[in-house]
Amino acid sequence: MWFVYILSCEDGSFYAGTKNDLERRFKEHRDKKGGRYTKIHKVDENLYFENFSTQREALSRERQIKGWTHKEKENLINFGKPKISAV
């Protein structure tokens, strides 16, 4: 099983990643042994994750999420929907 996850950083930014061991990867990010971004931006918490059968599916979803705005990621985390609805 593969996971796509979104972490929050102390500066208010989000980090999206993919891994097959979510718990271990979160610990690596917290210990500054994860991605380059989280070595600079201190990780606050794991906010969101989705699971996939294959790495290919997870990486595809990660690329999609990384292309979204901060607000779209925030909506996915809070409501399970990435897009801002028109009012």
Phi, psi and omega in degrees: 000139179241149183237144166250133185226158174233124177255150171259145177250158184299337180274006178092356179278166177245152174230127177251139180209177180227139177196158178264353175229091187297315182298313180297318182294321177298318178297319178299317178296317180296327180271009180062032177246011181268220181292164179304317183300316183281353172284332181265319182256110184298129182285135179262300180202162175273115186265331191203146171206156174228149179247149183223155180286327184234157178295322181301315178297317181296317180295324177296315179294320178300314178301318179299310181297319180297338178277353183275161175285168177301317181296320178295319177294320178299317178294322176299315180297314186278325189233356182076013180227129184280335189268148176275125181283143179285140180250000000 
